[in-house]
Amino acid sequence: MTTSTSTASDISLTGRKVLVTGGARGLGEAFARALLGAGAQVVISDVLHERGQALAKELGSGAHYLPMDLSDPAAIAAGVNAAAAHMGGLDGLVNNGAITNSGGKVMGDIATDMWDRVMSVNVRGTWLATVAAQPHLAAGGSGRVVNLASDTALWGATNLMAYVASKGAVMAMTRSMARELGPQGITVNAIAPGLTLVEATQYVPQARHDHYRNGRAIERAQMPEDVTEAVLFLLSRGSGFITGQVLPINGGFVMN
């Protein structure tokens, strides 16, 4: 049996069944590891199939990989339903899957097809994954949805327009979803991480890293583990009266 390399958490999610989209690398991988450390059962989905399969194998029997293309509505519905079938239900959904694609481009240089692809994955994909998960989350009576926004939409990051717009839309959807799904016992919240040191942010220029570091109240680099515990809490039963909220996690770079 493969031994999980997850780290134990102070938050217990024993018995909870959680789907993490975009879970093959970066923050998604960090969420999967943290969830296992908290006692949850996890399905990770992605379009990086070999990497996702290898991660699930490494993490052990509590993790499973399923392919899911967030730009394909049929694939989203099939993937969410397959995840629920594999785990025998669904208690939590982490809408982590996203693409950037507009990084380093001024808004006039963003092609319309690039804009549309970012919106189809980040916004439509988040919406459709939540729609597909809704009946499964409602069945358990304490469903949790955590959407991944970004603090770039809170401070108005430049040269990243399509991504920033998509994450602003995720924040707005979070509030509407919370009102629609609240009567079914489902909470919907979002986190807005700052620039986090993961593989997906390696392209970011050093000047942007310096801008964040110098502007934070906590003056250091942001790591994946700075984000994971908040997600675990929002997936827990203890967060049942918190919904429709956007939580910036960025060391005080943006403060509400």
N, C-alpha and C positions, 0 to 999 in steps of 0.2 A: 504494500500500500504506500502511495506517495504521501510524504509528510508535508503538511501545510506550512508555508513560511509566513503566515499571517501573524500579526502582533496582537496580543490580548488587549482588550479595551476595558475601560471602567464602565462602559454602557453594555448592558446585556440585551441581546436580540435573539436569545435562544428560542428556536422554533419558528422564527420569522423567515419568510420566503421572499427574496428580493431579486428583481431583475435590474441589471445595470446595462444600459445601452452604451456603446462606445467603450466597452470594458476591457479591450485587449491591451491597452497601453495607457500611459500617462495617469491623469487623475482617475480615469475609470478603473485602471488596474489597482490603484491605491485604494479606491472604494471597495473593490472586491476583496482585497486582502484584509481590510479593516472589518468588513462585514463578517468574514469568516472568523476573525479574531474575536468578534462579539457574539459568536454562536449562531449566526444566521446561515441559511442555505442560500446559495447564490447561483443565478444564471447570468453569464456575461454574453453580450451579443456585440457583433461588430461586422465590418467588411474585411478585416484583416484575419482571414480564416486560420492560416497556419499559426499565427501568433496567438490568437484566441484559444485554439485547441491546445497549444503548448502550455499556455498559462493555466488553463483549467486542469490539465494533467498534473502540473506542478503543485497546484493548490490542493489537490486531493478530492476525496469523495464528496465533499460538501459543495463543490463547484462543478459547473457544467457549461459548455460553450454551445451557443446556437447562432447561426448566421442571421444577420438582419441588415438590410440596406435601407437606411432611413429616407432615401429619396424615392423609394418604391412603396406606395400605399399597401399593395397586396402583401409584400414581404413583411411589412410592419405588423399587420394583423396576424399573419401566419406565425411570425416569430413570437409575439406576445402570447398568443394562445398556446404555442408549443412550450414556452417557458412555464406557463401555469400548469399545463398538463404534466410536464416533467416533475415539477415540485409538488404537485397535488394541491395547488392553490397559489395565490399571490397576495402578499401583504404589503409589499413596497415596490415602487418603481423609481429608479434614479434616471432621469432623462439627461444623461451626460453626453451622448453622442452629438458631435457637431463638427463643422469644418470652418476654417478661417478664410482662406483663399484670397482675401482682399488685403492681406497684410503688406505694408510698404507701398501701397498705391494711393495717390491722392484720388479724391472722389471722381474727378473727371476722367481718370484712366481705368475705371472699373467697367469692364464689359457687361452688357446687360445680361448675357447668358451666365456669367459668373455670379452676378447679383442674384439671379433667379435660383441658381443652384444652392447658394448659401441659404436663401430663404426656404427652399424646399426641404433641406436637411434640418436646419436649426429651428425653424418655426413650425412648418407643416409637420415635420417628423415628430417633434415634441407633442404637438396637438394630437396626431393620429395614434401615437404610442399610448397616450393617456386615454384616448377614447377606447382603444382596444383593451386596455387594462381595467377600465372602469368596472365592468361586471364582476371581474375576479376580485378586485379590491373591495367592492361593496359586500361581496359574499362573506368576507371575514369579519366585517363589522368595525375594523380599525385600520383601514387602508391608509397608506402614506405615499404621497408623491413628492419628490424633491426634484425641482428643475434647476439645471445649471445655467445661470445667467453669467454676467461678468461685470466687474466694476468699471470696465471701459465705457459702459452705457451710463454710468453714474457721473463720471467726470468728463466725458466727451473726448475720448481718445481720437487723435487724428490719424490719417493714413490707414484706416481700418474700417471704412464706412459701412460696408455690407455686413460685416461681423457685428459691429456696434449696433446697427439698426436691428439685426436679428435678435440680439440679446436684450435690447429694449423691449422688443415685442414679447420675448419670453417672460419678462417681468410683468407686462400688462396681462398676458394670458394667465399667469399664475393667480392674479387677483380674481379674474372672472371664473377660472376653474374652481377656485376655492369656494366661491358662492354657489356654483352649480352643483358641486360634489359634496358640499358640507352636509346636506340632509341625508346623505347615504353613509355618513360616518367617515368620509375620506377627507384628510387634510391635504392641502397643496401649498407648498412653500418653495422658495427659491433661495439659492445662495449666489452671491456675486463675488467670486474670488478675484484677488488681484493677480498680477503677473507671477505665476508659480513656476518653479524650476522643474519642468518635465520635458520629455522629448519633443512634444508638440510646440514648445516655445523656444527651441534652440535657434530658430531663424530670427528671433527678435533682436534688433540692434542693441549694442551695449548701452547706447545713450538712453534707450527706453528703460532698461534695467536700472540704470543710475537714477533716472527720473523717479522711479518708484522707490528705490532705496532711500533716496534723499528726502522724499516727501512723506515717508511713513513715520508714525509716532514710535513704532518699534523698528529701529533702523537695522534691518538685516534682510537677507533674501527670504522669500516665501517658499516653503517646502510643501509637498503633498500632505504630510502629516499635520500641517497647520489647518487643513480643510476637512479632513476625514471625520474627526470627532463630532463636528457640527452636523454633518450628514447623518451620522449614526443616531444622534439625538433626535433629529427631525423624522427619522424612520421608527423611532421607539414609541411605545404606548404612552410614555410620559409626556410626549409633545401633543397630546390629543386635543388641546384647546388653543393651539397655535396654528393659524392657517392664514393664507393670503399674504404672507410676509416675505420680504426680500432682505436677506441678511448679508451685508458686505463682510467679507473675510479677507482683509488686506493689510493688517497691521496698523490700521488707523490712517491709511492713505486717503480714504473717503470715510467721512463720518456723517451719520444721519442726525 
